[in-house]
Amino acid sequence: SDLGKAFTCPIFHCNGNDPLAVSTALETAVEWRHEWGMDVIIEMVCYRRNGPNKLDQPAFTQPKLYKEISQHPPTLDIFEK
């Protein structure tokens, strides 16, 4: 990401559907910060099932995208498998 280039700090990418990957990225970031005293960026690629807040209905503004998202299993179901 351009933000990481501007601040010359490491960027850890992880999939939001994989809680272990997110946990590993966070642990690695904390260890990096402790060891080197530098900021770290964690880029978590994921989606919002309900939009920016619980009252928002994003299907009105992006119906195709949220039709796909509604068919995607929740993260907990993916993790249990």
FIMIKE-190141 format. One line per field, with one value per atom (N, C-alpha, C): residue number from 1; chain; atom name; y, z, x. Coordinates in nm, 2 decimals, always signed. Layout:
seq <- (NUM ...)
mol <- (A ...)
atom <- (CA ...)
y <- (Y ...)
z <- (Z ...)
x <- (X ...)
This chain:
seq <- (1 1 1 2 2 2 3 3 3 4 4 4 5 5 5 6 6 6 7 7 7 8 8 8 9 9 9 10 10 10 11 11 11 12 12 12 13 13 13 14 14 14 15 15 15 16 16 16 17 17 17 18 18 18 19 19 19 20 20 20 21 21 21 22 22 22 23 23 23 24 24 24 25 25 25 26 26 26 27 27 27 28 28 28 29 29 29 30 30 30 31 31 31 32 32 32 33 33 33 34 34 34 35 35 35 36 36 36 37 37 37 38 38 38 39 39 39 40 40 40 41 41 41 42 42 42 43 43 43 44 44 44 45 45 45 46 46 46 47 47 47 48 48 48 49 49 49 50 50 50 51 51 51 52 52 52 53 53 53 54 54 54 55 55 55 56 56 56 57 57 57 58 58 58 59 59 59 60 60 60 61 61 61 62 62 62 63 63 63 64 64 64 65 65 65 66 66 66 67 67 67 68 68 68 69 69 69 70 70 70 71 71 71 72 72 72 73 73 73 74 74 74 75 75 75 76 76 76 77 77 77 78 78 78 79 79 79 80 80 80 81 81 81)
mol <- (A A A A A A A A A A A A A A A A A A A A A A A A A A A A A A A A A A A A A A A A A A A A A A A A A A A A A A A A A A A A A A A A A A A A A A A A A A A A A A A A A A A A A A A A A A A A A A A A A A A A A A A A A A A A A A A A A A A A A A A A A A A A A A A A A A A A A A A A A A A A A A A A A A A A A A A A A A A A A A A A A A A A A A A A A A A A A A A A A A A A A A A A A A A A A A A A A A A A A A A A A A A A A A A A A A A A A A A A A A A A A A A A A A A A A A A A A A A A A A A A A A A)
atom <- (N CA C N CA C N CA C N CA C N CA C N CA C N CA C N CA C N CA C N CA C N CA C N CA C N CA C N CA C N CA C N CA C N CA C N CA C N CA C N CA C N CA C N CA C N CA C N CA C N CA C N CA C N CA C N CA C N CA C N CA C N CA C N CA C N CA C N CA C N CA C N CA C N CA C N CA C N CA C N CA C N CA C N CA C N CA C N CA C N CA C N CA C N CA C N CA C N CA C N CA C N CA C N CA C N CA C N CA C N CA C N CA C N CA C N CA C N CA C N CA C N CA C N CA C N CA C N CA C N CA C N CA C N CA C N CA C N CA C N CA C N CA C N CA C N CA C N CA C N CA C N CA C N CA C N CA C N CA C N CA C N CA C)
y <- (-0.12 +0.00 +0.12 +0.23 +0.35 +0.41 +0.39 +0.44 +0.38 +0.25 +0.18 +0.24 +0.27 +0.32 +0.46 +0.54 +0.67 +0.67 +0.57 +0.57 +0.46 +0.39 +0.29 +0.19 +0.14 +0.04 -0.09 -0.20 -0.33 -0.34 -0.41 -0.43 -0.58 -0.62 -0.76 -0.77 -0.86 -0.88 -1.01 -1.01 -1.13 -1.13 -1.25 -1.27 -1.27 -1.18 -1.17 -1.29 -1.38 -1.51 -1.61 -1.58 -1.68 -1.62 -1.65 -1.59 -1.63 -1.74 -1.77 -1.68 -1.65 -1.56 -1.42 -1.38 -1.24 -1.24 -1.35 -1.36 -1.36 -1.44 -1.44 -1.31 -1.24 -1.10 -1.01 -1.02 -0.93 -0.96 -1.09 -1.13 -1.09 -1.11 -1.07 -0.92 -0.84 -0.70 -0.65 -0.71 -0.68 -0.71 -0.83 -0.86 -0.77 -0.73 -0.64 -0.51 -0.46 -0.33 -0.33 -0.44 -0.45 -0.46 -0.54 -0.56 -0.44 -0.38 -0.27 -0.13 -0.12 +0.01 +0.09 +0.01 +0.07 +0.04 +0.13 +0.11 +0.00 -0.07 -0.18 -0.15 -0.19 -0.18 -0.32 -0.35 -0.48 -0.45 -0.51 -0.50 -0.63 -0.62 -0.73 -0.72 -0.82 -0.82 -0.89 -0.82 -0.88 -0.79 -0.82 -0.75 -0.72 -0.63 -0.60 -0.66 -0.76 -0.82 -0.73 -0.64 -0.54 -0.40 -0.37 -0.24 -0.17 -0.03 +0.04 +0.04 +0.02 +0.01 -0.08 -0.12 -0.22 -0.17 -0.04 +0.02 +0.04 +0.03 +0.06 -0.07 -0.04 -0.15 -0.13 -0.19 -0.16 -0.23 -0.32 -0.38 -0.28 -0.17 -0.06 +0.00 +0.02 +0.10 +0.00 -0.12 -0.22 -0.36 -0.37 -0.50 -0.62 -0.61 -0.73 -0.78 -0.68 -0.72 -0.78 -0.72 -0.77 -0.90 -0.93 -1.05 -1.16 -1.14 -1.24 -1.25 -1.14 -1.14 -1.22 -1.20 -1.27 -1.42 -1.47 -1.61 -1.67 -1.58 -1.63 -1.67 -1.79 -1.83 -1.74 -1.73 -1.65 -1.70 -1.62 -1.65 -1.77 -1.77 -1.87 -2.01 -2.01 -2.14 -2.19 -2.10 -2.13 -2.19 -2.12 -2.16 -2.29 -2.32 -2.45 -2.57 -2.55 -2.66 -2.67)
z <- (+0.00 +0.00 +0.00 -0.06 -0.07 +0.07 +0.17 +0.30 +0.36 +0.34 +0.39 +0.32 +0.19 +0.11 +0.17 +0.20 +0.25 +0.38 +0.47 +0.60 +0.61 +0.51 +0.50 +0.62 +0.63 +0.74 +0.67 +0.74 +0.68 +0.68 +0.58 +0.56 +0.56 +0.65 +0.66 +0.60 +0.50 +0.44 +0.49 +0.52 +0.56 +0.51 +0.51 +0.46 +0.59 +0.58 +0.69 +0.72 +0.62 +0.64 +0.71 +0.74 +0.81 +0.94 +1.05 +1.18 +1.22 +1.19 +1.22 +1.15 +1.03 +0.95 +1.02 +1.06 +1.12 +1.25 +1.33 +1.46 +1.44 +1.34 +1.32 +1.27 +1.19 +1.15 +1.26 +1.35 +1.47 +1.56 +1.59 +1.67 +1.61 +1.48 +1.42 +1.42 +1.41 +1.41 +1.55 +1.65 +1.79 +1.82 +1.78 +1.79 +1.72 +1.59 +1.51 +1.58 +1.63 +1.70 +1.83 +1.90 +2.02 +1.99 +1.89 +1.86 +1.79 +1.69 +1.61 +1.64 +1.72 +1.75 +1.64 +1.53 +1.41 +1.40 +1.34 +1.31 +1.21 +1.20 +1.11 +1.06 +0.93 +0.87 +0.85 +0.89 +0.87 +0.77 +0.65 +0.55 +0.56 +0.61 +0.62 +0.51 +0.41 +0.30 +0.34 +0.34 +0.39 +0.33 +0.38 +0.34 +0.46 +0.44 +0.55 +0.51 +0.58 +0.55 +0.56 +0.66 +0.69 +0.65 +0.58 +0.54 +0.66 +0.65 +0.75 +0.89 +0.90 +1.03 +1.02 +1.13 +1.14 +1.07 +1.07 +1.01 +0.86 +0.81 +0.67 +0.59 +0.47 +0.38 +0.25 +0.24 +0.12 -0.01 +0.01 -0.11 -0.20 -0.15 -0.23 -0.33 -0.28 -0.36 -0.44 -0.39 -0.46 -0.46 -0.53 -0.52 -0.57 -0.68 -0.73 -0.63 -0.57 -0.48 -0.35 -0.30 -0.17 -0.19 -0.32 -0.35 -0.33 -0.38 -0.37 -0.22 -0.15 -0.01 +0.07 +0.04 +0.12 +0.10 -0.01 -0.03 +0.02 +0.06 +0.12 +0.26 +0.30 +0.44 +0.54 +0.66 +0.76 +0.80 +0.85 +0.88 +0.98 +1.08 +1.18 +1.11 +1.02 +0.95 +0.87 +0.81 +0.73 +0.83 +0.94 +1.04 +1.10 +1.12 +1.18 +1.09 +0.96 +0.87 +0.87)
x <- (+0.08 +0.00 +0.09 +0.04 +0.11 +0.15 +0.06 +0.09 +0.21 +0.23 +0.35 +0.48 +0.47 +0.58 +0.62 +0.52 +0.54 +0.62 +0.58 +0.64 +0.75 +0.78 +0.88 +0.86 +0.75 +0.72 +0.67 +0.69 +0.64 +0.49 +0.44 +0.30 +0.27 +0.18 +0.14 +0.00 -0.01 -0.14 -0.20 -0.33 -0.40 -0.54 -0.59 -0.73 -0.82 -0.92 -1.02 -1.10 -1.11 -1.18 -1.10 -0.98 -0.89 -0.84 -0.92 -0.88 -0.74 -0.69 -0.55 -0.45 -0.48 -0.39 -0.39 -0.51 -0.52 -0.45 -0.46 -0.40 -0.24 -0.20 -0.05 +0.00 -0.07 -0.03 -0.02 -0.12 -0.12 +0.00 +0.02 +0.13 +0.26 +0.28 +0.40 +0.42 +0.31 +0.32 +0.37 +0.31 +0.35 +0.49 +0.54 +0.68 +0.77 +0.73 +0.81 +0.82 +0.71 +0.71 +0.79 +0.78 +0.86 +1.01 +1.05 +1.19 +1.25 +1.18 +1.24 +1.19 +1.08 +1.03 +0.97 +0.92 +0.87 +0.72 +0.65 +0.51 +0.49 +0.38 +0.35 +0.21 +0.19 +0.06 +0.01 -0.11 -0.18 -0.29 -0.28 -0.39 -0.47 -0.59 -0.68 -0.78 -0.78 -0.87 -0.99 -1.11 -1.23 -1.35 -1.47 -1.59 -1.67 -1.77 -1.86 -2.00 -2.04 -2.17 -2.29 -2.28 -2.39 -2.36 -2.26 -2.23 -2.16 -2.14 -2.06 -2.12 -2.25 -2.31 -2.43 -2.48 -2.59 -2.72 -2.74 -2.86 -2.86 -2.73 -2.72 -2.76 -2.82 -2.86 -2.78 -2.66 -2.58 -2.63 -2.73 -2.78 -2.85 -2.89 -2.96 -2.86 -2.74 -2.64 -2.55 -2.53 -2.44 -2.51 -2.62 -2.69 -2.62 -2.54 -2.47 -2.36 -2.29 -2.18 -2.24 -2.35 -2.41 -2.49 -2.53 -2.59 -2.49 -2.37 -2.26 -2.22 -2.21 -2.17 -2.27 -2.40 -2.51 -2.50 -2.44 -2.43 -2.30 -2.21 -2.08 -2.10 -2.04 -2.06 -1.99 -2.04 -1.98 -1.84 -1.76 -1.62 -1.61 -1.70 -1.71 -1.73 -1.82 -1.85 -1.73 -1.66 -1.54 -1.43 -1.42 -1.32 -1.34 -1.47 -1.51 -1.47 -1.47 -1.44 -1.29)
